Amino acid sequence: MAGSVSLLRASVRNIVFVQMRRSSDQLGELGKGAGKGGGGGGAVREAGGAFGKRQAAEEEKYFRQKEQETLAALRKHHEGEIHHHKEEIDRLQKEIHRHKDKIKDLTKRHDD
């Protein structure tokens, strides 16, 4: 279980890193005018200057926030899965105990 969680974390980190690298390769320096990726990024970004830097910073903040929300939702989902599986383990352990009691009961009857 712990191995799959660390593998998932590593996968998420790799995806985020690749996306960040691609965006920085395409954008050049954030807020310094039109990017290298073929798109301008809007009139404010194309103009560059303080407004372009501000817009770039706001975009980066937005995407960091969305990433945090996605990771939080993923974390919550996996915590729910863990809770469900623990409950299932408890239920199955009770079933095992019930069957062992029946075996004891049958053995006792047979011995009497």
For each residue, the residues with C-beta under 8 A, 3 or more apart:
1: 4 5 82
2: 5 6
3: 6 7
4: 1 7 8
5: 1 2 8 9 78
6: 2 3 9 10
7: 3 4 10 11
8: 4 5 11 12 74 78
9: 5 6 12 13
10: 6 7 13 14
11: 7 8 14 15
12: 8 9 15 16 71 74
13: 9 10 16 17
14: 10 11 17 18
15: 11 12 18 19
16: 12 13 19 20 67
17: 13 14 20 21
18: 14 15 21 22
19: 15 16 22 23
20: 16 17 23 24
21: 17 18 24 25
22: 18 19 25 26
23: 19 20 26 27
24: 20 21 27 30
25: 21 22 36 37
26: 22 23 35 36 37
27: 23 24 30 35 36 37 41 56
28: 32 33 35 36
29: 32
30: 24 27 53 56 57 60
31: 45 48 49 52 53 54 55 56 57
32: 28 29 48 52 53
33: 28 45 46 47 48 52
34: 39 40 41 45 46
35: 26 27 28 39 40 41 45
36: 25 26 27 28
37: 25 26 27
38:
39: 34 35
40: 34 35 43 45 46
41: 27 34 35 45 46
42: 45 46 55
43: 40 46 47
44: 47 51 52 55
45: 31 33 34 35 40 41 42 48 52 55 56
46: 33 34 40 41 42 43 52
47: 33 43 44 51 52
48: 31 32 33 45 52 53
49: 31 52 53
50: 53 54
51: 44 47 54 55
52: 31 32 33 44 45 46 47 48 49 55 56
53: 30 31 32 48 49 50 56 57
54: 31 50 51 57 58
55: 31 42 44 45 51 52 58 59
56: 27 30 31 45 52 53 59 60
57: 30 31 53 54 60 61
58: 54 55 61 62
59: 55 56 62 63
60: 30 56 57 63 64
61: 57 58 64 65
62: 58 59 65 66
63: 59 60 66 67
64: 60 61 67 68
65: 61 62 68 69
66: 62 63 69 70
67: 16 63 64 70 71
68: 64 65 71 72
69: 65 66 72 73
70: 66 67 73 74
71: 12 67 68 74 75
72: 68 69 75 76
73: 69 70 76 77
74: 8 12 70 71 77 78
75: 71 72 78 79
76: 72 73 79 80
77: 73 74 80 81
78: 5 8 74 75 81 82
79: 75 76 82 83
80: 76 77 83 84
81: 77 78 84 85
82: 1 78 79 85 86
83: 79 80 86 87
84: 80 81 87 88
85: 81 82 88 89
86: 82 83 89 90
87: 83 84 90 91
88: 84 85 91 92
89: 85 86 92 93
90: 86 87 93 94
91: 87 88 94 95
92: 88 89 95 96
93: 89 90 96 97
94: 90 91 97 98
95: 91 92 98 99
96: 92 93 99 100
97: 93 94 100 101
98: 94 95 101 102
99: 95 96 102 103
100: 96 97 103 104
101: 97 98 104 105
102: 98 99 105 106
103: 99 100 106 107
104: 100 101 107 108
105: 101 102 108 109
106: 102 103 109 110
107: 103 104 110 111
108: 104 105 111 112
109: 105 106 112
110: 106 107
111: 107 108
112: 108 109
